[in-house]
Amino acid sequence: MARSIEVQDESEELAALQAIETVRALRRAMMDATPGKGLATMESTVRDKGMDHLRRMFDSVVREHPEAQKKGSAL
């Protein structure tokens, strides 16, 4: 099944590709998990791959708006 999505910029493209990579990693983790350890294996994958995914998205958006770093706290 092939589908296309429309992205508005490089950050969205990166996020979409990384989301696909994360889902594929989850599928591999589930298939490779020791019986009875599937959920724990997937949770570990989410911590590893998911956090990396979020960090990359964060960095990408921050790079698009360097002026935001110069104006003080966002909170």
ZALUMVEX-381046 format. One record per atom (N, C-alpha, C): residue in one letter; x, y, z. Coordinates in Angstrom, 1 decimal, padded with zeros to 4 digits, always signed. Example, Ala and Ser with C-alpha at 12.3 -4.5 7.8 and 13.67 -1.06 7.14 Angstrom:
BEGIN
<r><residuo>A</residuo><c1>+013.2</c1><c2>-005.7</c2><c3>+007.8</c3></r>
<r><residuo>A</residuo><c1>+012.3</c1><c2>-004.5</c2><c3>+007.8</c3></r>
<r><residuo>A</residuo><c1>+013.2</c1><c2>-003.3</c2><c3>+007.8</c3></r>
<r><residuo>S</residuo><c1>+012.8</c1><c2>-002.2</c2><c3>+007.1</c3></r>
<r><residuo>S</residuo><c1>+013.7</c1><c2>-001.1</c2><c3>+007.1</c3></r>
<r><residuo>S</residuo><c1>+012.9</c1><c2>+000.0</c2><c3>+007.9</c3></r>
***
This chain:
BEGIN
<r><residuo>M</residuo><c1>+000.9</c1><c2>-001.2</c2><c3>+000.0</c3></r>
<r><residuo>M</residuo><c1>+000.0</c1><c2>+000.0</c2><c3>+000.0</c3></r>
<r><residuo>M</residuo><c1>+000.9</c1><c2>+001.2</c2><c3>+000.0</c3></r>
<r><residuo>A</residuo><c1>+000.8</c1><c2>+002.0</c2><c3>-001.0</c3></r>
<r><residuo>A</residuo><c1>+001.6</c1><c2>+003.2</c2><c3>-001.1</c3></r>
<r><residuo>A</residuo><c1>+000.7</c1><c2>+004.4</c2><c3>-001.1</c3></r>
<r><residuo>R</residuo><c1>+001.0</c1><c2>+005.4</c2><c3>-000.2</c3></r>
<r><residuo>R</residuo><c1>+000.2</c1><c2>+006.6</c2><c3>-000.1</c3></r>
<r><residuo>R</residuo><c1>+001.2</c1><c2>+007.7</c2><c3>-000.1</c3></r>
<r><residuo>S</residuo><c1>+000.7</c1><c2>+008.9</c2><c3>-000.4</c3></r>
<r><residuo>S</residuo><c1>+001.6</c1><c2>+010.1</c2><c3>-000.3</c3></r>
<r><residuo>S</residuo><c1>+000.9</c1><c2>+011.0</c2><c3>+000.7</c3></r>
<r><residuo>I</residuo><c1>+001.8</c1><c2>+011.8</c2><c3>+001.3</c3></r>
<r><residuo>I</residuo><c1>+001.3</c1><c2>+012.9</c2><c3>+002.2</c3></r>
<r><residuo>I</residuo><c1>+001.9</c1><c2>+014.2</c2><c3>+001.7</c3></r>
<r><residuo>E</residuo><c1>+001.3</c1><c2>+015.2</c2><c3>+002.0</c3></r>
<r><residuo>E</residuo><c1>+001.8</c1><c2>+016.6</c2><c3>+001.7</c3></r>
<r><residuo>E</residuo><c1>+002.4</c1><c2>+017.2</c2><c3>+002.9</c3></r>
<r><residuo>V</residuo><c1>+003.7</c1><c2>+017.6</c2><c3>+002.8</c3></r>
<r><residuo>V</residuo><c1>+004.3</c1><c2>+018.2</c2><c3>+003.9</c3></r>
<r><residuo>V</residuo><c1>+004.6</c1><c2>+019.7</c2><c3>+003.5</c3></r>
<r><residuo>Q</residuo><c1>+004.7</c1><c2>+020.6</c2><c3>+004.5</c3></r>
<r><residuo>Q</residuo><c1>+004.8</c1><c2>+022.0</c2><c3>+004.2</c3></r>
<r><residuo>Q</residuo><c1>+006.3</c1><c2>+022.4</c2><c3>+004.1</c3></r>
<r><residuo>D</residuo><c1>+007.2</c1><c2>+021.6</c2><c3>+004.8</c3></r>
<r><residuo>D</residuo><c1>+008.6</c1><c2>+022.0</c2><c3>+004.9</c3></r>
<r><residuo>D</residuo><c1>+009.4</c1><c2>+020.9</c2><c3>+005.3</c3></r>
<r><residuo>E</residuo><c1>+010.7</c1><c2>+021.1</c2><c3>+005.4</c3></r>
<r><residuo>E</residuo><c1>+011.7</c1><c2>+020.0</c2><c3>+005.7</c3></r>
<r><residuo>E</residuo><c1>+011.4</c1><c2>+019.4</c2><c3>+007.1</c3></r>
<r><residuo>S</residuo><c1>+011.0</c1><c2>+020.3</c2><c3>+008.0</c3></r>
<r><residuo>S</residuo><c1>+010.8</c1><c2>+019.8</c2><c3>+009.4</c3></r>
<r><residuo>S</residuo><c1>+009.6</c1><c2>+018.8</c2><c3>+009.4</c3></r>
<r><residuo>E</residuo><c1>+008.6</c1><c2>+019.0</c2><c3>+008.7</c3></r>
<r><residuo>E</residuo><c1>+007.5</c1><c2>+018.1</c2><c3>+008.6</c3></r>
<r><residuo>E</residuo><c1>+007.9</c1><c2>+016.8</c2><c3>+007.9</c3></r>
<r><residuo>E</residuo><c1>+008.7</c1><c2>+016.9</c2><c3>+006.8</c3></r>
<r><residuo>E</residuo><c1>+009.2</c1><c2>+015.8</c2><c3>+006.1</c3></r>
<r><residuo>E</residuo><c1>+010.0</c1><c2>+014.9</c2><c3>+007.0</c3></r>
<r><residuo>L</residuo><c1>+010.9</c1><c2>+015.5</c2><c3>+007.8</c3></r>
<r><residuo>L</residuo><c1>+011.7</c1><c2>+014.8</c2><c3>+008.7</c3></r>
<r><residuo>L</residuo><c1>+010.9</c1><c2>+014.1</c2><c3>+009.8</c3></r>
<r><residuo>A</residuo><c1>+009.9</c1><c2>+014.8</c2><c3>+010.3</c3></r>
<r><residuo>A</residuo><c1>+009.0</c1><c2>+014.2</c2><c3>+011.3</c3></r>
<r><residuo>A</residuo><c1>+008.2</c1><c2>+013.0</c2><c3>+010.8</c3></r>
<r><residuo>A</residuo><c1>+007.7</c1><c2>+013.1</c2><c3>+009.6</c3></r>
<r><residuo>A</residuo><c1>+007.0</c1><c2>+012.0</c2><c3>+008.9</c3></r>
<r><residuo>A</residuo><c1>+007.9</c1><c2>+010.8</c2><c3>+008.7</c3></r>
<r><residuo>L</residuo><c1>+009.1</c1><c2>+011.0</c2><c3>+008.2</c3></r>
<r><residuo>L</residuo><c1>+010.0</c1><c2>+009.9</c2><c3>+007.9</c3></r>
<r><residuo>L</residuo><c1>+010.4</c1><c2>+009.2</c2><c3>+009.2</c3></r>
<r><residuo>Q</residuo><c1>+010.6</c1><c2>+010.0</c2><c3>+010.3</c3></r>
<r><residuo>Q</residuo><c1>+011.0</c1><c2>+009.5</c2><c3>+011.5</c3></r>
<r><residuo>Q</residuo><c1>+009.9</c1><c2>+008.7</c2><c3>+012.2</c3></r>
<r><residuo>A</residuo><c1>+008.7</c1><c2>+009.2</c2><c3>+012.0</c3></r>
<r><residuo>A</residuo><c1>+007.5</c1><c2>+008.5</c2><c3>+012.6</c3></r>
<r><residuo>A</residuo><c1>+007.4</c1><c2>+007.1</c2><c3>+011.9</c3></r>
<r><residuo>I</residuo><c1>+007.6</c1><c2>+007.0</c2><c3>+010.6</c3></r>
<r><residuo>I</residuo><c1>+007.6</c1><c2>+005.7</c2><c3>+009.9</c3></r>
<r><residuo>I</residuo><c1>+008.7</c1><c2>+004.8</c2><c3>+010.5</c3></r>
<r><residuo>E</residuo><c1>+009.9</c1><c2>+005.4</c2><c3>+010.6</c3></r>
<r><residuo>E</residuo><c1>+011.0</c1><c2>+004.6</c2><c3>+011.2</c3></r>
<r><residuo>E</residuo><c1>+010.7</c1><c2>+004.0</c2><c3>+012.6</c3></r>
<r><residuo>T</residuo><c1>+010.0</c1><c2>+004.9</c2><c3>+013.4</c3></r>
<r><residuo>T</residuo><c1>+009.7</c1><c2>+004.4</c2><c3>+014.8</c3></r>
<r><residuo>T</residuo><c1>+008.7</c1><c2>+003.3</c2><c3>+014.7</c3></r>
<r><residuo>V</residuo><c1>+007.7</c1><c2>+003.4</c2><c3>+013.9</c3></r>
<r><residuo>V</residuo><c1>+006.7</c1><c2>+002.3</c2><c3>+013.7</c3></r>
<r><residuo>V</residuo><c1>+007.3</c1><c2>+001.0</c2><c3>+013.3</c3></r>
<r><residuo>R</residuo><c1>+008.2</c1><c2>+001.1</c2><c3>+012.3</c3></r>
<r><residuo>R</residuo><c1>+008.9</c1><c2>+000.0</c2><c3>+011.8</c3></r>
<r><residuo>R</residuo><c1>+009.8</c1><c2>-000.7</c2><c3>+012.9</c3></r>
<r><residuo>A</residuo><c1>+010.4</c1><c2>+000.2</c2><c3>+013.7</c3></r>
<r><residuo>A</residuo><c1>+011.3</c1><c2>-000.3</c2><c3>+014.9</c3></r>
<r><residuo>A</residuo><c1>+010.4</c1><c2>-001.0</c2><c3>+015.9</c3></r>
<r><residuo>L</residuo><c1>+009.2</c1><c2>-000.5</c2><c3>+016.1</c3></r>
<r><residuo>L</residuo><c1>+008.2</c1><c2>-001.1</c2><c3>+017.0</c3></r>
<r><residuo>L</residuo><c1>+007.8</c1><c2>-002.5</c2><c3>+016.5</c3></r>
<r><residuo>R</residuo><c1>+007.5</c1><c2>-002.6</c2><c3>+015.2</c3></r>
<r><residuo>R</residuo><c1>+007.1</c1><c2>-003.9</c2><c3>+014.6</c3></r>
<r><residuo>R</residuo><c1>+008.3</c1><c2>-004.9</c2><c3>+014.8</c3></r>
<r><residuo>R</residuo><c1>+009.5</c1><c2>-004.4</c2><c3>+014.5</c3></r>
<r><residuo>R</residuo><c1>+010.6</c1><c2>-005.4</c2><c3>+014.6</c3></r>
<r><residuo>R</residuo><c1>+010.8</c1><c2>-005.8</c2><c3>+016.1</c3></r>
<r><residuo>A</residuo><c1>+010.6</c1><c2>-004.9</c2><c3>+017.0</c3></r>
<r><residuo>A</residuo><c1>+010.8</c1><c2>-005.2</c2><c3>+018.4</c3></r>
<r><residuo>A</residuo><c1>+009.8</c1><c2>-006.2</c2><c3>+018.8</c3></r>
<r><residuo>M</residuo><c1>+008.5</c1><c2>-006.1</c2><c3>+018.4</c3></r>
<r><residuo>M</residuo><c1>+007.5</c1><c2>-007.0</c2><c3>+018.7</c3></r>
<r><residuo>M</residuo><c1>+007.8</c1><c2>-008.4</c2><c3>+018.2</c3></r>
<r><residuo>M</residuo><c1>+008.2</c1><c2>-008.4</c2><c3>+016.9</c3></r>
<r><residuo>M</residuo><c1>+008.5</c1><c2>-009.7</c2><c3>+016.3</c3></r>
<r><residuo>M</residuo><c1>+009.7</c1><c2>-010.4</c2><c3>+016.9</c3></r>
<r><residuo>D</residuo><c1>+010.7</c1><c2>-009.6</c2><c3>+017.3</c3></r>
<r><residuo>D</residuo><c1>+011.9</c1><c2>-010.2</c2><c3>+017.9</c3></r>
<r><residuo>D</residuo><c1>+011.8</c1><c2>-010.5</c2><c3>+019.4</c3></r>
<r><residuo>A</residuo><c1>+010.8</c1><c2>-010.0</c2><c3>+020.0</c3></r>
<r><residuo>A</residuo><c1>+010.7</c1><c2>-010.1</c2><c3>+021.5</c3></r>
<r><residuo>A</residuo><c1>+010.6</c1><c2>-011.5</c2><c3>+022.0</c3></r>
<r><residuo>T</residuo><c1>+011.2</c1><c2>-011.7</c2><c3>+023.1</c3></r>
<r><residuo>T</residuo><c1>+011.1</c1><c2>-013.0</c2><c3>+023.8</c3></r>
<r><residuo>T</residuo><c1>+009.6</c1><c2>-013.2</c2><c3>+024.2</c3></r>
<r><residuo>P</residuo><c1>+009.1</c1><c2>-014.4</c2><c3>+024.1</c3></r>
<r><residuo>P</residuo><c1>+007.7</c1><c2>-014.6</c2><c3>+024.5</c3></r>
<r><residuo>P</residuo><c1>+007.4</c1><c2>-014.1</c2><c3>+025.9</c3></r>
<r><residuo>G</residuo><c1>+006.4</c1><c2>-013.4</c2><c3>+026.0</c3></r>
<r><residuo>G</residuo><c1>+006.0</c1><c2>-012.8</c2><c3>+027.3</c3></r>
<r><residuo>G</residuo><c1>+006.7</c1><c2>-011.4</c2><c3>+027.6</c3></r>
<r><residuo>K</residuo><c1>+007.5</c1><c2>-011.0</c2><c3>+026.7</c3></r>
<r><residuo>K</residuo><c1>+008.3</c1><c2>-009.7</c2><c3>+026.9</c3></r>
<r><residuo>K</residuo><c1>+008.0</c1><c2>-008.7</c2><c3>+025.8</c3></r>
<r><residuo>G</residuo><c1>+006.9</c1><c2>-008.9</c2><c3>+025.0</c3></r>
<r><residuo>G</residuo><c1>+006.6</c1><c2>-008.0</c2><c3>+023.9</c3></r>
<r><residuo>G</residuo><c1>+006.3</c1><c2>-006.6</c2><c3>+024.3</c3></r>
<r><residuo>L</residuo><c1>+005.5</c1><c2>-006.4</c2><c3>+025.3</c3></r>
<r><residuo>L</residuo><c1>+005.2</c1><c2>-005.1</c2><c3>+025.8</c3></r>
<r><residuo>L</residuo><c1>+006.4</c1><c2>-004.4</c2><c3>+026.3</c3></r>
<r><residuo>A</residuo><c1>+007.1</c1><c2>-005.1</c2><c3>+027.2</c3></r>
<r><residuo>A</residuo><c1>+008.3</c1><c2>-004.4</c2><c3>+027.7</c3></r>
<r><residuo>A</residuo><c1>+009.3</c1><c2>-004.1</c2><c3>+026.7</c3></r>
<r><residuo>T</residuo><c1>+009.5</c1><c2>-004.9</c2><c3>+025.7</c3></r>
<r><residuo>T</residuo><c1>+010.4</c1><c2>-004.7</c2><c3>+024.6</c3></r>
<r><residuo>T</residuo><c1>+009.9</c1><c2>-003.5</c2><c3>+023.8</c3></r>
<r><residuo>M</residuo><c1>+008.6</c1><c2>-003.4</c2><c3>+023.5</c3></r>
<r><residuo>M</residuo><c1>+008.1</c1><c2>-002.2</c2><c3>+022.8</c3></r>
<r><residuo>M</residuo><c1>+008.3</c1><c2>-000.9</c2><c3>+023.6</c3></r>
<r><residuo>E</residuo><c1>+008.0</c1><c2>-001.0</c2><c3>+024.9</c3></r>
<r><residuo>E</residuo><c1>+008.2</c1><c2>+000.2</c2><c3>+025.7</c3></r>
<r><residuo>E</residuo><c1>+009.6</c1><c2>+000.7</c2><c3>+025.7</c3></r>
<r><residuo>S</residuo><c1>+010.5</c1><c2>-000.2</c2><c3>+025.7</c3></r>
<r><residuo>S</residuo><c1>+012.0</c1><c2>+000.1</c2><c3>+025.6</c3></r>
<r><residuo>S</residuo><c1>+012.3</c1><c2>+000.8</c2><c3>+024.3</c3></r>
<r><residuo>T</residuo><c1>+011.7</c1><c2>+000.3</c2><c3>+023.2</c3></r>
<r><residuo>T</residuo><c1>+011.8</c1><c2>+000.8</c2><c3>+021.9</c3></r>
<r><residuo>T</residuo><c1>+011.3</c1><c2>+002.3</c2><c3>+021.8</c3></r>
<r><residuo>V</residuo><c1>+010.1</c1><c2>+002.5</c2><c3>+022.4</c3></r>
<r><residuo>V</residuo><c1>+009.5</c1><c2>+003.8</c2><c3>+022.4</c3></r>
<r><residuo>V</residuo><c1>+010.4</c1><c2>+004.8</c2><c3>+023.2</c3></r>
<r><residuo>R</residuo><c1>+011.0</c1><c2>+004.3</c2><c3>+024.3</c3></r>
<r><residuo>R</residuo><c1>+011.9</c1><c2>+005.2</c2><c3>+025.0</c3></r>
<r><residuo>R</residuo><c1>+013.1</c1><c2>+005.6</c2><c3>+024.2</c3></r>
<r><residuo>D</residuo><c1>+013.7</c1><c2>+004.6</c2><c3>+023.5</c3></r>
<r><residuo>D</residuo><c1>+014.9</c1><c2>+004.8</c2><c3>+022.7</c3></r>
<r><residuo>D</residuo><c1>+014.6</c1><c2>+005.6</c2><c3>+021.4</c3></r>
<r><residuo>K</residuo><c1>+013.8</c1><c2>+005.0</c2><c3>+020.6</c3></r>
<r><residuo>K</residuo><c1>+013.5</c1><c2>+005.6</c2><c3>+019.3</c3></r>
<r><residuo>K</residuo><c1>+012.5</c1><c2>+006.8</c2><c3>+019.4</c3></r>
<r><residuo>G</residuo><c1>+011.5</c1><c2>+006.7</c2><c3>+020.2</c3></r>
<r><residuo>G</residuo><c1>+010.6</c1><c2>+007.8</c2><c3>+020.3</c3></r>
<r><residuo>G</residuo><c1>+011.2</c1><c2>+009.0</c2><c3>+020.8</c3></r>
<r><residuo>M</residuo><c1>+012.0</c1><c2>+008.9</c2><c3>+021.9</c3></r>
<r><residuo>M</residuo><c1>+012.6</c1><c2>+010.1</c2><c3>+022.4</c3></r>
<r><residuo>M</residuo><c1>+013.6</c1><c2>+010.7</c2><c3>+021.4</c3></r>
<r><residuo>D</residuo><c1>+014.3</c1><c2>+009.9</c2><c3>+020.7</c3></r>
<r><residuo>D</residuo><c1>+015.2</c1><c2>+010.4</c2><c3>+019.6</c3></r>
<r><residuo>D</residuo><c1>+014.4</c1><c2>+011.1</c2><c3>+018.6</c3></r>
<r><residuo>H</residuo><c1>+013.3</c1><c2>+010.5</c2><c3>+018.2</c3></r>
<r><residuo>H</residuo><c1>+012.4</c1><c2>+011.2</c2><c3>+017.2</c3></r>
<r><residuo>H</residuo><c1>+012.0</c1><c2>+012.5</c2><c3>+017.7</c3></r>
<r><residuo>L</residuo><c1>+011.5</c1><c2>+012.6</c2><c3>+018.9</c3></r>
<r><residuo>L</residuo><c1>+011.1</c1><c2>+013.9</c2><c3>+019.4</c3></r>
<r><residuo>L</residuo><c1>+012.2</c1><c2>+014.9</c2><c3>+019.5</c3></r>
<r><residuo>R</residuo><c1>+013.4</c1><c2>+014.5</c2><c3>+019.9</c3></r>
<r><residuo>R</residuo><c1>+014.6</c1><c2>+015.4</c2><c3>+020.0</c3></r>
<r><residuo>R</residuo><c1>+014.9</c1><c2>+015.9</c2><c3>+018.6</c3></r>
<r><residuo>R</residuo><c1>+014.9</c1><c2>+015.1</c2><c3>+017.6</c3></r>
<r><residuo>R</residuo><c1>+015.1</c1><c2>+015.6</c2><c3>+016.2</c3></r>
<r><residuo>R</residuo><c1>+014.1</c1><c2>+016.6</c2><c3>+015.7</c3></r>
<r><residuo>M</residuo><c1>+012.8</c1><c2>+016.3</c2><c3>+016.0</c3></r>
<r><residuo>M</residuo><c1>+011.8</c1><c2>+017.3</c2><c3>+015.6</c3></r>
<r><residuo>M</residuo><c1>+012.0</c1><c2>+018.6</c2><c3>+016.3</c3></r>
<r><residuo>F</residuo><c1>+012.3</c1><c2>+018.5</c2><c3>+017.6</c3></r>
<r><residuo>F</residuo><c1>+012.5</c1><c2>+019.7</c2><c3>+018.4</c3></r>
<r><residuo>F</residuo><c1>+013.7</c1><c2>+020.5</c2><c3>+017.8</c3></r>
<r><residuo>D</residuo><c1>+014.8</c1><c2>+019.9</c2><c3>+017.6</c3></r>
<r><residuo>D</residuo><c1>+016.0</c1><c2>+020.5</c2><c3>+017.0</c3></r>
<r><residuo>D</residuo><c1>+015.7</c1><c2>+021.2</c2><c3>+015.6</c3></r>
<r><residuo>S</residuo><c1>+014.9</c1><c2>+020.4</c2><c3>+014.8</c3></r>
<r><residuo>S</residuo><c1>+014.6</c1><c2>+020.9</c2><c3>+013.5</c3></r>
<r><residuo>S</residuo><c1>+013.8</c1><c2>+022.2</c2><c3>+013.6</c3></r>
<r><residuo>V</residuo><c1>+012.8</c1><c2>+022.3</c2><c3>+014.4</c3></r>
<r><residuo>V</residuo><c1>+011.9</c1><c2>+023.4</c2><c3>+014.5</c3></r>
<r><residuo>V</residuo><c1>+012.7</c1><c2>+024.6</c2><c3>+015.2</c3></r>
<r><residuo>V</residuo><c1>+013.6</c1><c2>+024.3</c2><c3>+016.1</c3></r>
<r><residuo>V</residuo><c1>+014.4</c1><c2>+025.4</c2><c3>+016.8</c3></r>
<r><residuo>V</residuo><c1>+015.3</c1><c2>+026.0</c2><c3>+015.7</c3></r>
<r><residuo>R</residuo><c1>+015.9</c1><c2>+025.2</c2><c3>+014.9</c3></r>
<r><residuo>R</residuo><c1>+016.8</c1><c2>+025.7</c2><c3>+013.8</c3></r>
<r><residuo>R</residuo><c1>+016.1</c1><c2>+026.6</c2><c3>+012.9</c3></r>
<r><residuo>E</residuo><c1>+014.8</c1><c2>+026.4</c2><c3>+012.7</c3></r>
<r><residuo>E</residuo><c1>+014.0</c1><c2>+027.2</c2><c3>+011.8</c3></r>
<r><residuo>E</residuo><c1>+013.7</c1><c2>+028.6</c2><c3>+012.3</c3></r>
<r><residuo>H</residuo><c1>+013.8</c1><c2>+028.7</c2><c3>+013.7</c3></r>
<r><residuo>H</residuo><c1>+013.5</c1><c2>+030.0</c2><c3>+014.3</c3></r>
<r><residuo>H</residuo><c1>+014.6</c1><c2>+030.3</c2><c3>+015.3</c3></r>
<r><residuo>P</residuo><c1>+015.8</c1><c2>+030.6</c2><c3>+014.9</c3></r>
<r><residuo>P</residuo><c1>+016.9</c1><c2>+030.9</c2><c3>+015.8</c3></r>
<r><residuo>P</residuo><c1>+016.6</c1><c2>+032.2</c2><c3>+016.7</c3></r>
<r><residuo>E</residuo><c1>+015.7</c1><c2>+033.1</c2><c3>+016.2</c3></r>
<r><residuo>E</residuo><c1>+015.4</c1><c2>+034.3</c2><c3>+016.9</c3></r>
<r><residuo>E</residuo><c1>+014.7</c1><c2>+034.0</c2><c3>+018.2</c3></r>
<r><residuo>A</residuo><c1>+014.0</c1><c2>+032.9</c2><c3>+018.2</c3></r>
<r><residuo>A</residuo><c1>+013.2</c1><c2>+032.5</c2><c3>+019.4</c3></r>
<r><residuo>A</residuo><c1>+014.2</c1><c2>+032.3</c2><c3>+020.6</c3></r>
<r><residuo>Q</residuo><c1>+015.4</c1><c2>+031.9</c2><c3>+020.4</c3></r>
<r><residuo>Q</residuo><c1>+016.3</c1><c2>+031.7</c2><c3>+021.4</c3></r>
<r><residuo>Q</residuo><c1>+016.8</c1><c2>+033.0</c2><c3>+022.0</c3></r>
<r><residuo>K</residuo><c1>+016.7</c1><c2>+034.1</c2><c3>+021.3</c3></r>
<r><residuo>K</residuo><c1>+017.3</c1><c2>+035.3</c2><c3>+021.7</c3></r>
<r><residuo>K</residuo><c1>+016.3</c1><c2>+036.2</c2><c3>+022.5</c3></r>
<r><residuo>K</residuo><c1>+015.0</c1><c2>+035.7</c2><c3>+022.7</c3></r>
<r><residuo>K</residuo><c1>+014.0</c1><c2>+036.6</c2><c3>+023.3</c3></r>
<r><residuo>K</residuo><c1>+013.7</c1><c2>+036.1</c2><c3>+024.7</c3></r>
<r><residuo>G</residuo><c1>+014.5</c1><c2>+035.3</c2><c3>+025.3</c3></r>
<r><residuo>G</residuo><c1>+014.2</c1><c2>+034.8</c2><c3>+026.7</c3></r>
<r><residuo>G</residuo><c1>+013.3</c1><c2>+033.6</c2><c3>+026.7</c3></r>
<r><residuo>S</residuo><c1>+012.9</c1><c2>+033.3</c2><c3>+027.9</c3></r>
<r><residuo>S</residuo><c1>+012.1</c1><c2>+032.1</c2><c3>+028.2</c3></r>
<r><residuo>S</residuo><c1>+010.8</c1><c2>+032.1</c2><c3>+027.5</c3></r>
<r><residuo>A</residuo><c1>+010.4</c1><c2>+030.9</c2><c3>+027.0</c3></r>
<r><residuo>A</residuo><c1>+009.1</c1><c2>+030.8</c2><c3>+026.3</c3></r>
<r><residuo>A</residuo><c1>+008.0</c1><c2>+030.6</c2><c3>+027.3</c3></r>
<r><residuo>L</residuo><c1>+008.3</c1><c2>+030.5</c2><c3>+028.6</c3></r>
<r><residuo>L</residuo><c1>+007.2</c1><c2>+030.3</c2><c3>+029.6</c3></r>
<r><residuo>L</residuo><c1>+006.9</c1><c2>+031.6</c2><c3>+030.3</c3></r>
***
